[in-house]
Amino acid sequence: MDVKDILSSRVIHFASMFHEEVELGVIQFSDHYYVYASICNDRGEFLGRGIDKVERDAARQALKELYVNAYDR
């Protein structure tokens, strides 16, 4: 992955089901999406990531990994 290969990127903020702010970054490449999700709370900083050809599937992967890391669920 190289910066010149990025087609678009955006960052979305929303409240998690536990009322903590989640940052979701979506980076589009020509052949896939890279999505990261992060939460910073009093226990630390937690991160999840997902890579897929479909943006929604990459986001689901990232959020699932994030929730497992942050909440052990």
PyMOL commands that set and color helices and strands:
alter all, ss='L'
color gray80, all
select helices_A, chain A and resi 3-5+55-71
alter helices_A, ss='H'
color red, helices_A
select strands_A, chain A and resi 6-15+21-29+33-41+44-52
alter strands_A, ss='S'
color yellow, strands_A
deselect
rebuild
show_as cartoon
